Amino acid sequence: MPASKTPKFDALIDKILDDLVQHERVCADCGKEFKIEAEDITFLKMFRVPPPKLCPQCRQRRRLSFVNYSNIYKRKCDVPGHSETMISQTAPVMPWVTYDHDTYYSDSWDPFSYGMDIKTGEPFLGQFLELLRVVPQPGVRRGSESPNSDYSFYGKHMKDCYYVFGGRRSEDIMYGSAIYDSRHIVDSYFVRNVELSYDNVSTNNCHKCKHAYFSSDCIDCDFIYDCRNCQNCFGCVNLRNKNYCWYNEQLSKEEFEKRKKESGLSRRSSSIKYSKEFWKLVKNNPVRASRVFQSENVSGNDIKRCRDCRDVFQIEDSENVRHSGFVLVFVKDSMDMSLSGHVERIYDSQNVGTTDVKFSFGVKGSSECEYSMNLNDCQNCFGCIGLRSASYSIFNKKYSPEEYWKKLDDIKSDMLERGEYGEFFSMPFSPMAYNSSLAHILYPMSEEEAKKRGLYWQEETDVDTKGLNATKADELPDDIANANADVCKLAVIGEVSGKPFRITQRELEFYKRENVPLPTDTPYQRILDRFAILNNFQTFSEKCFSCGKTIDSSYRISEGWKPYCEECFREEVL
């Protein structure tokens, strides 16, 4: 067995892990009890970290406070000599030095120029915060080759996209999140291979579908829920291999086409009426308590082709993952992570694409890194920010391998003894204001509470309504056929949010082409509505509506749903 490179730290962590047994502890944030189970201990020993101080849900909130999946701002560019404002995910209130996209990802600045000597014996996180205050942050987090997509973030190879957060290889997308291999869609979330569609949530391989949820391989359908391989269906739930169905009633081709023609879906009033009838039908039918497909030994929701994954959601093609969720693909041997793909051995990290990383954010193509942010192609870095193609670095200073391991042993030992080591960065370290983060959508917090916690809060910014006429949403043309370019000159007041928003010419063209009524609220409110359909990724201990056994469920019987366990759902529906 090779000699330890961090002998002092290894001796300390060995003592903690050797004595570690299953137990309950109180979350240091919410105050609720949570369990450290045998499977958790297996992971903790693999990663050589102490048990967490926060419960899984509070750990998730802490991570998700570092990502903005819903808000776009204008803020000053902090590049020396620049005076322009830029489109950014980073709220104006945030104090971090923030560079525009082209400058940040160029070689015009040197992250090593901000290097600091770490003071052993003093709290690590306080010193890291000093470094965080001076090293530039990216004003836009977006991958390569995304032409004409200045108002899009996180994704790669996204063309002609507007107000889009995350995705790959997609074109002509407006107001979407996590969009993959899709084209010509609006107001959708987590879709793959979808075209010419509107208001889709968790759909795959669908074409010309509107208001489609948890469905796949469907064509020319409106208002469908958990349908497979259907065509020309309207207001349908749990159907398989069907054609010409109306609210689950089989019709002839002629009768279906007659009803569809008379439906008046181009009118907002008609769409609202059909939507109410549709959701009533959804609640009157069995729903999968949790959507788990082609998976073995898993728990959670929205799981596809996984094995040995516990307490996970929205995860695909992964193995041996725990307490993780939100757009995860090809993950292995990892715990407490979000928004990542093609990774192995990751612990308590966010937005990573790499191996062997702990307590880090925005680390790509790197390995053996801890407590770092915004690294690319790095190895053996600790407490670093913004480095590229670097190794053996601490606080943005280079060391020889021998110096690095000696310093690292001292730092990690001191952190462990002080109780600092073993937790992801706290929320005040986030590059995002809390109310612009994904955490605020899933775990809402008042401004007063946020500020009491030392978090940043972005005051509402004014929408540019110069030269526009204000109008209420219900005063917009009911029928899209009656909407003309004049609606693009209006400041529309959202019917739920009460906030002004604009309808762009490009949107209007889509709505008219696809016969979709004008939206009645802000893009942000529409994002909230889509997350509500996913029940904000929550699961509850519930009883199967059919057999009565205890199950994990995204739906509550007390709220009018009929959640079925997988066995009962298959027996009654499939």
Secondary structure, DSSP 8 states (H G I E B T S, - for coil): ----SSHHHHHHHHHHHHT---EEEE-TTT--EEEE-HHHHHHHHHHT----SS-HHHHHHHHHTT--SS--EEEE--STT---EEEESS-TT--S-EE-HHHHTSSSS-GGGG-----TTS-HHHHHHHHHTTS-EESS---S--TT-TEEES-EEEEEEEEEEEEEEEEEEEEEEEEES-EEEEEEEEEEEEEEEEEEES-EEEES-EEEES-BS-BS-EEEES-BS-EEEEEEES-BS-EEEETTEE--HHHHHHHHHHS-TTBHHHHHHHHHHHHHHHHHS-EESS-EES-EEEEEEEEES-EEEEEEEEEES-EEEEEEEEEEEEEEEEEEEESEEEEEEEEEEES-EEEEEES-BS-EEEEEEES-BS-BS-EEEES-BS-BS-EEEETTEE--HHHHHHHHHHHHHHHHHHT-TTS---GGG-SS-GGGSHHHHHS---HHHHHHTT-----------TT-EEEEGGGS-SBGGG--GGGGGEEEE-TTT--EE---HHHHHHHHHHT-----S-HHHHHHHHHHHTGGG--EEEE-TTT--EEEESS-GGGT--EE-HHHHHHHT-
